[in-house]
C-alpha cells in the first residue's frame, strides 16, 4: 500500500494526539476516588474502575503509537519516491 503525504501526516497527528490526550486522562482516573477501594486517592486497593481504564489507556497508547509509526514510515517512503 502506498500512503500519500497527506495521509501520512494525518496518521502522525493521530499518534501525537494519543500521546497528548491519554496520559492526561490517566492522571484524571488515578485521582478519581472511584479508582480506590477506600474512596481516598492512592489509598487502599485499585478497583475495577481503575483497571478497566488502565487497560483502555494502555491499548489506546499502543494503537496510537502504531498509527504514528505507520505515518512516519509512509512519510519517509513518500520522500524516497519523490527523490
C-alpha positions as CSV (number, residue, x, y, z in Angstrom):
1,X,0.0,0.0,0.0
2,X,1.2,3.5,-0.8
3,X,0.3,6.3,1.6
4,X,0.2,9.9,0.4
5,X,2.0,12.6,2.3
6,X,-1.4,13.9,3.5
7,X,-2.5,10.6,5.0
8,X,1.0,10.1,6.5
9,X,0.7,13.5,8.2
10,X,-2.8,12.6,9.4
11,X,-1.6,9.3,10.9
12,X,1.3,11.1,12.6
13,X,-1.1,13.6,14.1
14,X,-3.3,10.9,15.4
15,X,-0.3,9.3,17.1
16,X,0.7,12.6,18.7
17,X,-2.9,13.3,19.7
18,X,-3.0,9.9,21.5
19,X,0.1,10.7,23.5
20,X,-1.2,14.2,24.4
21,X,-4.7,13.1,25.5
22,X,-4.4,9.7,27.1
23,X,-1.7,10.4,29.7
24,X,-3.8,13.4,30.9
25,X,-6.8,11.0,31.1
26,X,-4.7,8.5,33.1
27,X,-3.9,11.2,35.7
28,X,-7.7,12.1,36.0
29,X,-8.5,8.4,36.5
30,X,-5.8,8.0,39.1
31,X,-7.1,11.0,41.0
32,X,-10.7,9.8,40.9
33,X,-12.0,8.4,44.3
34,X,-13.8,5.7,42.4
35,X,-10.5,4.2,41.4
36,X,-9.6,3.2,45.0
37,X,-11.4,0.9,47.4
38,X,-11.4,3.4,50.3
39,X,-12.5,6.3,48.2
40,X,-9.3,8.1,49.1
41,X,-6.9,8.7,46.2
42,X,-3.9,6.4,46.4
43,X,-5.2,4.6,49.5
44,X,-6.4,1.1,49.5
45,X,-6.5,-1.3,46.6
46,X,-7.3,-0.4,43.0
47,X,-10.9,-1.0,41.9
48,X,-12.2,-2.4,38.7
49,X,-12.8,1.2,37.6
50,X,-9.1,1.8,37.6
51,X,-8.1,-1.5,36.0
52,X,-10.6,-1.1,33.1
53,X,-9.5,2.4,32.4
54,X,-5.8,1.5,32.7
55,X,-6.4,-1.2,30.1
56,X,-8.2,1.2,27.9
57,X,-5.4,3.8,28.2
58,X,-2.6,1.2,27.5
59,X,-4.5,-0.1,24.5
60,X,-5.1,3.4,23.1
61,X,-1.5,4.4,23.5
62,X,-0.3,1.2,21.8
63,X,-2.7,1.8,18.9
64,X,-1.7,5.5,18.7
65,X,1.9,4.6,18.7
66,X,1.4,2.0,15.9
67,X,-0.6,4.5,13.8
68,X,2.0,7.2,14.4
69,X,4.9,4.9,13.3
70,X,2.9,3.9,10.2
71,X,2.6,7.6,9.4
72,X,6.3,8.2,9.8
73,X,7.1,5.2,7.6
74,X,4.6,6.5,5.0
75,X,6.1,9.9,5.1
76,X,9.7,8.6,4.6
77,X,8.6,6.3,1.8
78,X,6.9,9.2,0.1
79,X,10.1,11.2,0.3
80,X,12.1,8.3,-1.2
81,X,9.6,8.0,-4.1
82,X,9.8,11.7,-4.9
83,X,13.7,11.8,-4.8
